[in-house]
Amino acid sequence: MAYTAATEPPAIFNYWVGVSTIAAALQGKVYLGMGLFEWTPTSYIILVGPSGCGKSSAIHSGMNLLRQVKGIHFGSDTLTWQAMIDELLATTVTRGKGTQRRHSSITYAVDELGTFLNPRDNKLMSSLTKIWGGDGGQNFSKSTRGEGLLEVMRPQLNLLAGATPSWISDNFPPSLIGTGFTSRCILVYAAAKQNLIAYPKRAAQQQGLGDMAKMARLLTEDLREIAKLQGEVTLSEEAYARGTAWYEACSHHPPVGLAPENFSGYLQRRQAHMHKLALALSAATGDSLVVEASHLDEAIMVLESTERAMPEALSGMRDEMRPQIRLEEVLRKYGTVAKIDLFARFKNRLDWRDFEKIVVALTDAGMVAEIITPSGRALRWLGTQPKDSLPS
């Protein structure tokens, strides 16, 4: 986070890119045994926001460091289910602590999810869905005409990609949102860039962040050490108590805003998402292969902060909500906008009466205030943008 402090992408993007980068370094060599199944830190993380909000910049900041680490396998920029299996088969076999632990690990990092996969490719989507879990380190089989049955050993697929809300709404039917591929994704939403920085290197110097090239070298050295970790992770007794209390609480009281009709599949996998994040945090702070209560606390805090904005990532699913979401984006970006100018921007989508309804709703929610300026009435954005920020 210090390395990206003088960059434009939202902090929440940079944080999850860091998580994905660590997960990619760990590959399938580190896992948390759960009895009949296991969890590894590899995740499907999708940065969601309008064009130009910093998704690509955030992704590159982490992946450029990771590419300096030997032994990390990157996949292609476009994907079919046949190519995915072939690329997994081409990865190396690694020995783990105590016993030989074979695995096939690969990272896909793409700026645009839309250029990477076709959601209507049922074989691809079902393969991604199956591989995500890593239940018990099960193998993945592929039958071919020429080579017969090919078996991928413990496939581990780490995905980091960018997407816009409109692309998600246009390409993912409700069935995929509720249960399938998307329920296995962390949808990280932000509405706009966090900063406007014309010259990042100079800004870093002015903020006293030090030599960025040196920081990059140190981070790369850390990633190389993280990539050496292997074996089963355990939880401290405090972590077991914390995880049990959280699991029971969220089972009885799921997060407000994550409607079951859109997030039922995600809610069922919420515990897995939290522990995957905790595994990355443990590796980020030491080589003990122990998840402490502090790791779970941070994982819970960040996950819940991210979840508050997840409905925005799916906002394009409901056509009647699109004008309101776009109106909010304009006010977030410009702060104060003349009311008549704002209406003129949206008059092709809604009439004055509907425009006023949206303004009243935002005002009642404490997100907007109507003020008087020398030029007439204007709307001022009051939202603190929790969806774009990490908790302090």
C-alpha positions as CSV (number, residue, x, y, z in Angstrom):
1,M,0.0,0.0,0.0
2,A,2.9,2.3,0.6
3,Y,4.4,1.4,-2.8
4,T,1.1,2.5,-4.5
5,A,0.3,5.5,-2.2
6,A,1.4,8.0,-4.9
7,T,-0.7,6.4,-7.7
8,E,-4.2,7.2,-8.9
9,P,-6.2,3.9,-8.5
10,P,-8.5,3.6,-5.4
11,A,-6.8,2.1,-2.3
12,I,-9.3,-0.8,-2.3
13,F,-8.0,-1.8,-5.8
14,N,-4.4,-1.6,-4.8
15,Y,-5.1,-3.7,-1.6
16,W,-6.8,-6.5,-3.5
17,V,-4.1,-6.5,-6.2
18,G,-1.6,-7.0,-3.4
19,V,-3.6,-9.9,-2.1
20,S,-3.8,-11.5,-5.6
21,T,0.0,-11.0,-6.0
22,I,0.8,-12.8,-2.8
23,A,-1.7,-15.6,-3.7
24,A,0.0,-16.0,-7.0
25,A,3.4,-16.3,-5.3
26,L,2.1,-19.0,-2.9
27,Q,0.5,-21.0,-5.7
28,G,-0.8,-24.4,-4.6
29,K,2.0,-25.1,-2.1
30,V,0.3,-23.5,0.9
31,Y,-3.1,-24.7,2.0
32,L,-5.5,-24.8,5.0
33,G,-6.8,-28.3,5.6
34,M,-10.5,-28.5,6.6
35,G,-10.8,-32.2,6.9
36,L,-12.7,-33.4,3.8
37,F,-11.5,-30.4,1.7
38,E,-8.9,-27.6,1.8
39,W,-8.6,-23.9,1.0
40,T,-5.7,-22.3,-0.8
41,P,-5.1,-18.6,-1.2
42,T,-5.7,-18.4,-4.9
43,S,-8.8,-16.4,-5.7
44,Y,-10.8,-14.8,-8.5
45,I,-10.6,-11.1,-7.9
46,I,-12.4,-8.7,-10.3
47,L,-11.9,-5.0,-10.1
48,V,-15.1,-3.4,-11.2
49,G,-15.6,0.3,-12.1
50,P,-16.2,2.6,-15.0
51,S,-13.5,3.1,-17.7
52,G,-10.6,5.2,-16.5
53,C,-10.9,4.5,-12.8
54,G,-7.5,2.9,-12.5
55,K,-8.2,-0.9,-12.8
56,S,-5.4,-1.5,-15.3
57,S,-2.9,0.6,-13.5
58,A,-3.6,-1.2,-10.2
59,I,-3.2,-4.6,-11.8
60,H,0.1,-3.8,-13.5
61,S,1.6,-2.4,-10.2
62,G,1.4,-5.9,-8.6
63,M,1.9,-8.1,-11.7
64,N,5.1,-6.2,-12.7
65,L,6.6,-7.2,-9.4
66,L,5.4,-10.8,-9.6
67,R,6.9,-11.2,-13.1
68,Q,10.4,-10.8,-11.5
69,V,9.9,-14.0,-9.4
70,K,11.0,-17.2,-11.1
71,G,8.7,-20.2,-11.1
72,I,5.4,-18.2,-11.4
73,H,3.4,-19.2,-14.4
74,F,1.3,-16.7,-16.2
75,G,-1.5,-17.7,-18.6
76,S,-2.5,-16.2,-21.9
77,D,-4.6,-13.1,-22.3
78,T,-7.5,-14.9,-23.9
79,L,-9.0,-18.2,-22.8
80,T,-10.9,-21.2,-23.9
81,W,-11.4,-24.3,-21.7
82,Q,-9.1,-26.4,-23.9
83,A,-6.3,-23.8,-23.7
84,M,-6.8,-23.4,-19.9
85,I,-6.3,-27.2,-19.4
86,D,-3.3,-27.2,-21.7
87,E,-1.7,-24.3,-19.8
88,L,-2.3,-25.9,-16.4
89,L,-0.8,-29.2,-17.7
90,A,2.3,-27.3,-18.7
91,T,3.0,-26.0,-15.2
92,T,5.6,-27.6,-13.0
93,V,5.2,-30.1,-10.2
94,T,6.4,-29.0,-6.8
95,R,7.4,-30.9,-3.7
96,G,5.8,-29.8,-0.4
97,K,6.8,-30.3,3.2
98,G,7.0,-33.9,4.4
99,T,5.4,-35.5,1.4
100,Q,5.3,-35.0,-2.3
101,R,2.5,-32.6,-3.1
102,R,1.9,-32.2,-6.8
103,H,0.0,-29.2,-8.1
104,S,-0.6,-27.2,-11.3
105,S,-0.7,-23.5,-10.6
106,I,-1.2,-20.6,-13.0
107,T,-2.1,-16.9,-12.7
108,Y,-4.2,-15.0,-15.2
109,A,-3.9,-11.2,-15.0
110,V,-5.9,-9.3,-17.6
111,D,-7.0,-5.7,-17.9
112,E,-10.4,-6.5,-19.4
113,L,-12.4,-9.6,-18.4
114,G,-14.4,-9.2,-21.6
115,T,-11.3,-9.9,-23.8
116,F,-10.2,-12.8,-21.6
117,L,-13.2,-15.1,-21.5
118,N,-16.6,-15.7,-23.1
119,P,-19.3,-16.2,-20.4
120,R,-21.4,-18.1,-22.9
121,D,-18.7,-20.8,-23.2
122,N,-20.4,-23.3,-20.9
123,K,-17.4,-25.7,-20.7
124,L,-15.1,-22.9,-19.8
125,M,-17.4,-21.4,-17.1
126,S,-18.1,-24.8,-15.6
127,S,-14.3,-25.6,-15.6
128,L,-13.5,-22.3,-13.8
129,T,-16.3,-23.0,-11.3
130,K,-15.0,-26.4,-10.5
131,I,-11.3,-25.4,-10.3
132,W,-11.9,-22.5,-7.8
133,G,-12.7,-24.7,-4.8
134,G,-9.7,-27.0,-4.8
135,D,-11.8,-29.3,-2.6
136,G,-9.3,-31.7,-1.1
137,G,-6.9,-31.0,-3.9
138,Q,-9.0,-33.0,-6.4
139,N,-7.5,-33.5,-9.8
140,F,-9.1,-32.2,-13.0
141,S,-9.5,-34.5,-16.0
142,K,-9.6,-33.8,-19.7
143,S,-10.5,-36.4,-22.3
144,T,-8.9,-36.0,-25.8
145,R,-9.1,-37.9,-29.0
146,G,-5.4,-38.2,-29.6
147,E,-4.0,-38.4,-26.0
148,G,-6.8,-40.0,-24.1
149,L,-7.5,-38.9,-20.6
150,L,-5.2,-36.1,-19.3
151,E,-5.2,-35.3,-15.6
152,V,-4.3,-31.9,-14.1
153,M,-2.8,-32.4,-10.6
154,R,-4.4,-30.1,-8.0
155,P,-5.2,-27.3,-10.4
156,Q,-4.8,-23.8,-8.8
157,L,-6.0,-20.9,-10.9
158,N,-5.4,-17.3,-9.6
159,L,-7.4,-14.7,-11.6
160,L,-7.1,-10.9,-11.4
161,A,-9.1,-8.9,-14.0
162,G,-10.9,-5.7,-14.6
163,A,-14.5,-5.1,-15.7
164,T,-17.1,-2.4,-16.0
165,P,-20.6,-2.8,-14.3
166,S,-22.2,-2.5,-17.7
167,W,-20.1,-5.4,-19.1
168,I,-21.1,-7.6,-16.2
169,S,-24.7,-6.8,-16.6
170,D,-24.6,-7.5,-20.4
171,N,-22.7,-10.7,-20.2
172,F,-23.6,-12.5,-17.0
173,P,-27.1,-13.8,-16.7
174,P,-28.7,-14.0,-13.2
175,S,-28.0,-17.7,-13.0
176,L,-24.3,-17.0,-13.1
177,I,-24.5,-14.1,-10.6
178,G,-26.5,-16.1,-8.1
179,T,-24.7,-19.4,-8.1
180,G,-21.9,-20.0,-10.6
181,F,-18.7,-18.4,-11.6
182,T,-19.4,-14.9,-10.1
183,S,-20.3,-16.3,-6.7
184,R,-16.7,-17.4,-6.6
185,C,-15.4,-13.9,-7.3
186,I,-14.5,-11.0,-5.1
187,L,-16.2,-8.1,-6.9
188,V,-14.1,-5.0,-5.8
189,Y,-16.0,-1.9,-6.8
190,A,-14.9,1.7,-7.0
191,A,-16.5,4.6,-8.8
192,A,-13.5,6.8,-9.7
193,K,-9.8,7.3,-9.3
194,Q,-8.8,8.0,-5.7
195,N,-6.2,10.7,-6.7
196,L,-5.3,12.8,-9.7
197,I,-1.5,12.6,-9.9
198,A,0.1,13.9,-13.1
199,Y,3.7,12.8,-12.1
200,P,3.7,9.8,-9.7
201,K,7.5,9.7,-9.3
202,R,7.6,13.3,-8.3
203,A,4.5,13.0,-6.0
204,A,6.2,10.0,-4.2
205,Q,9.3,12.2,-3.6
206,Q,7.2,15.1,-2.3
207,Q,5.3,12.8,0.0
208,G,8.5,11.4,1.4
209,L,7.8,7.9,0.3
210,G,11.4,7.2,-0.6
211,D,13.0,5.6,-3.6
212,M,10.2,3.8,-5.5
213,A,12.7,1.6,-7.4
214,K,14.3,0.5,-4.2
215,M,10.9,-0.2,-2.7
216,A,10.1,-2.3,-5.8
217,R,13.3,-4.3,-5.3
218,L,12.5,-5.0,-1.7
219,L,8.9,-6.0,-2.5
220,T,10.2,-8.4,-5.2
221,E,12.6,-9.9,-2.6
222,D,9.7,-10.4,-0.3
223,L,7.7,-12.1,-3.0
224,R,10.6,-14.5,-3.7
225,E,10.7,-15.5,0.0
226,I,6.9,-15.9,0.0
227,A,7.2,-18.1,-3.1
228,K,9.4,-20.5,-1.1
229,L,6.7,-21.2,1.5
230,Q,5.1,-24.6,1.4
231,G,3.0,-26.8,3.6
232,E,-0.2,-26.9,5.6
233,V,-1.3,-23.8,7.5
234,T,-2.7,-24.0,11.0
235,L,-4.8,-21.5,13.0
236,S,-3.9,-20.3,16.5
237,E,-6.4,-21.1,19.2
238,E,-7.5,-17.4,19.3
239,A,-8.0,-17.6,15.5
240,Y,-10.2,-20.6,15.8
241,A,-12.3,-18.8,18.4
242,R,-12.5,-15.7,16.3
243,G,-13.4,-17.6,13.1
244,T,-16.0,-19.7,14.9
245,A,-17.7,-16.6,16.4
246,W,-17.7,-14.8,13.0
247,Y,-19.0,-17.8,11.1
248,E,-21.9,-18.3,13.5
249,A,-22.8,-14.6,13.5
250,C,-22.8,-14.2,9.7
251,S,-24.8,-17.4,9.3
252,H,-27.6,-15.9,11.4
253,H,-27.2,-12.3,10.2
254,P,-25.9,-12.1,6.7
255,P,-24.5,-8.7,5.5
256,V,-27.1,-6.0,4.8
257,G,-27.2,-5.2,1.1
258,L,-26.2,-8.6,-0.2
259,A,-29.6,-9.7,-1.4
260,P,-30.0,-13.5,-1.6
261,E,-31.4,-13.3,-5.1
262,N,-28.1,-11.9,-6.3
263,F,-25.6,-13.1,-3.8
264,S,-26.9,-16.5,-2.5
265,G,-23.9,-18.4,-4.0
266,Y,-21.4,-15.8,-2.7
267,L,-22.8,-16.0,0.8
268,Q,-22.4,-19.7,0.9
269,R,-18.7,-19.3,0.0
270,R,-18.1,-16.2,2.2
271,Q,-16.2,-18.2,4.8
272,A,-13.9,-19.5,2.1
273,H,-13.2,-16.0,0.7
274,M,-12.4,-14.8,4.2
275,H,-9.9,-17.6,4.9
276,K,-8.3,-17.3,1.5
277,L,-7.6,-13.6,2.3
278,A,-6.3,-14.5,5.8
279,L,-3.8,-17.0,4.2
280,A,-2.4,-14.2,2.1
281,L,-2.1,-11.9,5.1
282,S,-0.3,-14.6,7.1
283,A,2.2,-15.0,4.3
284,A,2.6,-11.2,4.0
285,T,3.7,-10.9,7.7
286,G,5.9,-14.0,8.2
287,D,6.8,-17.5,7.3
288,S,5.3,-19.3,10.3
289,L,2.4,-20.8,8.3
290,V,0.1,-19.8,11.2
291,V,-3.0,-17.7,10.8
292,E,-3.4,-15.6,13.9
293,A,-6.5,-13.9,15.2
294,S,-5.1,-10.5,13.9
295,H,-5.0,-12.0,10.3
296,L,-8.7,-13.0,10.6
297,D,-9.6,-9.6,12.1
298,E,-8.1,-7.8,9.1
299,A,-9.5,-10.3,6.6
300,I,-13.0,-9.8,8.1
301,M,-12.7,-6.0,8.2
302,V,-11.5,-5.7,4.6
303,L,-14.0,-8.3,3.2
304,E,-16.9,-6.5,4.9
305,S,-15.7,-3.1,3.6
306,T,-15.5,-4.6,0.1
307,E,-18.9,-6.2,0.4
308,R,-20.6,-2.9,1.1
309,A,-19.9,-1.9,-2.5
310,M,-20.6,-5.2,-4.2
311,P,-24.2,-4.3,-5.2
312,E,-22.8,-1.4,-7.1
313,A,-20.8,-3.8,-9.2
314,L,-24.1,-5.4,-10.3
315,S,-26.0,-2.2,-10.6
316,G,-26.2,-2.5,-14.4
317,M,-28.4,-5.6,-14.0
318,R,-31.5,-3.4,-13.4
319,D,-32.1,-1.0,-16.2
320,E,-34.2,1.3,-14.1
321,M,-31.3,1.9,-11.7
322,R,-28.8,2.9,-14.4
323,P,-29.7,6.6,-14.6
324,Q,-29.3,6.9,-10.8
325,I,-26.0,5.2,-10.7
326,R,-24.7,7.3,-13.6
327,L,-26.0,10.5,-11.8
328,E,-24.1,9.5,-8.6
329,E,-20.9,8.9,-10.6
330,V,-21.1,12.4,-12.1
331,L,-21.7,14.0,-8.7
332,R,-18.8,12.0,-7.1
333,K,-16.5,13.1,-9.9
334,Y,-17.3,16.8,-10.0
335,G,-18.5,17.4,-6.4
336,T,-20.9,20.3,-7.2
337,V,-22.9,20.5,-10.4
338,A,-25.6,23.0,-11.5
339,K,-28.9,21.2,-11.2
340,I,-30.0,22.3,-14.7
341,D,-26.7,21.1,-16.2
342,L,-27.1,17.7,-14.5
343,F,-30.6,17.3,-15.8
344,A,-29.5,18.3,-19.3
345,R,-27.0,15.5,-19.2
346,F,-29.7,12.9,-18.4
347,K,-32.7,14.3,-20.2
348,N,-32.6,11.6,-22.9
349,R,-33.0,8.9,-20.2
350,L,-35.5,10.4,-17.8
351,D,-37.9,13.2,-17.5
352,W,-37.9,16.0,-14.9
353,R,-40.2,14.2,-12.6
354,D,-38.0,11.1,-12.5
355,F,-34.9,13.2,-12.1
356,E,-36.4,15.0,-9.1
357,K,-37.3,11.6,-7.5
358,I,-33.7,10.5,-7.8
359,V,-32.5,13.8,-6.3
360,V,-34.9,13.5,-3.4
361,A,-33.8,10.0,-2.7
362,L,-30.1,10.9,-2.7
363,T,-30.9,13.9,-0.5
364,D,-32.9,11.8,2.0
365,A,-30.0,9.4,2.1
366,G,-27.7,12.2,3.1
367,M,-25.6,11.7,0.0
368,V,-26.5,15.0,-1.8
369,A,-27.4,18.5,-0.7
370,E,-29.2,21.1,-2.8
371,I,-27.5,24.5,-2.5
372,I,-27.9,28.0,-3.9
373,T,-25.0,29.4,-5.9
374,P,-24.6,32.7,-7.8
375,S,-25.5,30.8,-10.9
376,G,-28.6,29.2,-9.5
377,R,-29.5,25.9,-7.8
378,A,-26.8,23.2,-7.7
379,L,-26.3,19.7,-6.2
380,R,-23.3,19.0,-3.9
381,W,-22.0,15.5,-3.3
382,L,-21.7,14.7,0.4
383,G,-21.0,11.0,0.2
384,T,-17.8,9.9,1.9
385,Q,-17.4,7.2,-0.7
386,P,-16.9,4.2,1.7
387,K,-17.0,1.9,-1.3
388,D,-13.8,3.5,-2.7
389,S,-11.8,3.4,0.5
390,L,-10.4,1.0,3.0
391,P,-11.3,1.5,6.7
392,S,-8.7,3.3,8.7
